[in-house]
Amino acid sequence: MREMESFAGSHGKYTYEDYLKLPEDRDYEVIGGELVLVPRPQPYHQKVAYRLFSALEEFAVERNLGEAYGDVDVVLGDQVVSPDVIFITRERLAILGETNVCGAPDLVVEVVSSSTRKRDRKDKSRLYFEHGVKEYWLVDAEDRLVEVFVPGARDWQRAGIFDETEVLTSPLLPGLEINLQRIFRRGILPS
């Protein structure tokens, strides 16, 4: 990490501008002025994230509600994160830039792993709440659970918790129903 110190501004805190100077062969996020090296996700993590992205995208496109994206930079002030999946309503698509999303998506989905669980639950959760994300899903692929959070007066309020035997619904997207057995399955579905 010593070589990365040269990228930080003279103030000792990392900014989005510092982030843009980083080598492109590694994945980083800037949270609270700290540079965070994000480990590459495991294949099952990626499969779960992709399936959730696909379900959101299909639902949104069919109803002309907005767009879903996977693994894009989201700039929130001087901080930059790359959630596993985001959704932006049609009315707010102006926050989409050429290289990033500049502002809070309407929905953020984080698939937690052992190395990201604490950061996703605490630091990134606070960041999303403070910047106005309307719904936050914490997906635990290992335990096969999805927690759905909506903003409360001072913090997130859990709107639901769903396991692999249930159908995920969303306060933000009425009518969305995601069969979690299909999301969390391992291997190929029978024909």
Secondary structure as a PSIPRED ss2 file (coil, helix, strand):
# PSIPRED VFORMAT (PSIPRED V4.0)

   1 M C   1.000  0.000  0.000
   2 R H   0.000  1.000  0.000
   3 E H   0.000  1.000  0.000
   4 M H   0.000  1.000  0.000
   5 E H   0.000  1.000  0.000
   6 S H   0.000  1.000  0.000
   7 F H   0.000  1.000  0.000
   8 A C   1.000  0.000  0.000
   9 G C   1.000  0.000  0.000
  10 S C   1.000  0.000  0.000
  11 H C   1.000  0.000  0.000
  12 G C   1.000  0.000  0.000
  13 K C   1.000  0.000  0.000
  14 Y C   1.000  0.000  0.000
  15 T C   1.000  0.000  0.000
  16 Y H   0.000  1.000  0.000
  17 E H   0.000  1.000  0.000
  18 D H   0.000  1.000  0.000
  19 Y H   0.000  1.000  0.000
  20 L H   0.000  1.000  0.000
  21 K C   1.000  0.000  0.000
  22 L C   1.000  0.000  0.000
  23 P C   1.000  0.000  0.000
  24 E C   1.000  0.000  0.000
  25 D C   1.000  0.000  0.000
  26 R C   1.000  0.000  0.000
  27 D C   1.000  0.000  0.000
  28 Y E   0.000  0.000  1.000
  29 E E   0.000  0.000  1.000
  30 V E   0.000  0.000  1.000
  31 I E   0.000  0.000  1.000
  32 G C   1.000  0.000  0.000
  33 G C   1.000  0.000  0.000
  34 E E   0.000  0.000  1.000
  35 L E   0.000  0.000  1.000
  36 V E   0.000  0.000  1.000
  37 L E   0.000  0.000  1.000
  38 V C   1.000  0.000  0.000
  39 P C   1.000  0.000  0.000
  40 R C   1.000  0.000  0.000
  41 P C   1.000  0.000  0.000
  42 Q C   1.000  0.000  0.000
  43 P H   0.000  1.000  0.000
  44 Y H   0.000  1.000  0.000
  45 H H   0.000  1.000  0.000
  46 Q H   0.000  1.000  0.000
  47 K H   0.000  1.000  0.000
  48 V H   0.000  1.000  0.000
  49 A H   0.000  1.000  0.000
  50 Y H   0.000  1.000  0.000
  51 R H   0.000  1.000  0.000
  52 L H   0.000  1.000  0.000
  53 F H   0.000  1.000  0.000
  54 S H   0.000  1.000  0.000
  55 A H   0.000  1.000  0.000
  56 L H   0.000  1.000  0.000
  57 E H   0.000  1.000  0.000
  58 E H   0.000  1.000  0.000
  59 F H   0.000  1.000  0.000
  60 A H   0.000  1.000  0.000
  61 V H   0.000  1.000  0.000
  62 E H   0.000  1.000  0.000
  63 R H   0.000  1.000  0.000
  64 N C   1.000  0.000  0.000
  65 L C   1.000  0.000  0.000
  66 G E   0.000  0.000  1.000
  67 E E   0.000  0.000  1.000
  68 A E   0.000  0.000  1.000
  69 Y E   0.000  0.000  1.000
  70 G E   0.000  0.000  1.000
  71 D C   1.000  0.000  0.000
  72 V C   1.000  0.000  0.000
  73 D C   1.000  0.000  0.000
  74 V E   0.000  0.000  1.000
  75 V E   0.000  0.000  1.000
  76 L E   0.000  0.000  1.000
  77 G C   1.000  0.000  0.000
  78 D C   1.000  0.000  0.000
  79 Q E   0.000  0.000  1.000
  80 V E   0.000  0.000  1.000
  81 V E   0.000  0.000  1.000
  82 S C   1.000  0.000  0.000
  83 P C   1.000  0.000  0.000
  84 D C   1.000  0.000  0.000
  85 V E   0.000  0.000  1.000
  86 I E   0.000  0.000  1.000
  87 F E   0.000  0.000  1.000
  88 I E   0.000  0.000  1.000
  89 T E   0.000  0.000  1.000
  90 R H   0.000  1.000  0.000
  91 E H   0.000  1.000  0.000
  92 R H   0.000  1.000  0.000
  93 L H   0.000  1.000  0.000
  94 A H   0.000  1.000  0.000
  95 I H   0.000  1.000  0.000
  96 L E   0.000  0.000  1.000
  97 G C   1.000  0.000  0.000
  98 E C   1.000  0.000  0.000
  99 T C   1.000  0.000  0.000
 100 N C   1.000  0.000  0.000
 101 V E   0.000  0.000  1.000
 102 C E   0.000  0.000  1.000
 103 G C   1.000  0.000  0.000
 104 A C   1.000  0.000  0.000
 105 P C   1.000  0.000  0.000
 106 D C   1.000  0.000  0.000
 107 L E   0.000  0.000  1.000
 108 V E   0.000  0.000  1.000
 109 V E   0.000  0.000  1.000
 110 E E   0.000  0.000  1.000
 111 V E   0.000  0.000  1.000
 112 V E   0.000  0.000  1.000
 113 S C   1.000  0.000  0.000
 114 S C   1.000  0.000  0.000
 115 S C   1.000  0.000  0.000
 116 T C   1.000  0.000  0.000
 117 R H   0.000  1.000  0.000
 118 K H   0.000  1.000  0.000
 119 R H   0.000  1.000  0.000
 120 D H   0.000  1.000  0.000
 121 R H   0.000  1.000  0.000
 122 K C   1.000  0.000  0.000
 123 D H   0.000  1.000  0.000
 124 K H   0.000  1.000  0.000
 125 S H   0.000  1.000  0.000
 126 R H   0.000  1.000  0.000
 127 L H   0.000  1.000  0.000
 128 Y H   0.000  1.000  0.000
 129 F H   0.000  1.000  0.000
 130 E H   0.000  1.000  0.000
 131 H C   1.000  0.000  0.000
 132 G C   1.000  0.000  0.000
 133 V C   1.000  0.000  0.000
 134 K C   1.000  0.000  0.000
 135 E E   0.000  0.000  1.000
 136 Y E   0.000  0.000  1.000
 137 W E   0.000  0.000  1.000
 138 L E   0.000  0.000  1.000
 139 V E   0.000  0.000  1.000
 140 D E   0.000  0.000  1.000
 141 A C   1.000  0.000  0.000
 142 E C   1.000  0.000  0.000
 143 D C   1.000  0.000  0.000
 144 R C   1.000  0.000  0.000
 145 L E   0.000  0.000  1.000
 146 V E   0.000  0.000  1.000
 147 E E   0.000  0.000  1.000
 148 V E   0.000  0.000  1.000
 149 F E   0.000  0.000  1.000
 150 V E   0.000  0.000  1.000
 151 P E   0.000  0.000  1.000
 152 G C   1.000  0.000  0.000
 153 A C   1.000  0.000  0.000
 154 R C   1.000  0.000  0.000
 155 D C   1.000  0.000  0.000
 156 W E   0.000  0.000  1.000
 157 Q E   0.000  0.000  1.000
 158 R E   0.000  0.000  1.000
 159 A E   0.000  0.000  1.000
 160 G E   0.000  0.000  1.000
 161 I E   0.000  0.000  1.000
 162 F E   0.000  0.000  1.000
 163 D E   0.000  0.000  1.000
 164 E C   1.000  0.000  0.000
 165 T C   1.000  0.000  0.000
 166 E C   1.000  0.000  0.000
 167 V E   0.000  0.000  1.000
 168 L E   0.000  0.000  1.000
 169 T C   1.000  0.000  0.000
 170 S C   1.000  0.000  0.000
 171 P C   1.000  0.000  0.000
 172 L C   1.000  0.000  0.000
 173 L C   1.000  0.000  0.000
 174 P C   1.000  0.000  0.000
 175 G C   1.000  0.000  0.000
 176 L C   1.000  0.000  0.000
 177 E C   1.000  0.000  0.000
 178 I E   0.000  0.000  1.000
 179 N E   0.000  0.000  1.000
 180 L H   0.000  1.000  0.000
 181 Q H   0.000  1.000  0.000
 182 R H   0.000  1.000  0.000
 183 I H   0.000  1.000  0.000
 184 F H   0.000  1.000  0.000
 185 R C   1.000  0.000  0.000
 186 R C   1.000  0.000  0.000
 187 G C   1.000  0.000  0.000
 188 I C   1.000  0.000  0.000
 189 L C   1.000  0.000  0.000
 190 P C   1.000  0.000  0.000
 191 S C   1.000  0.000  0.000
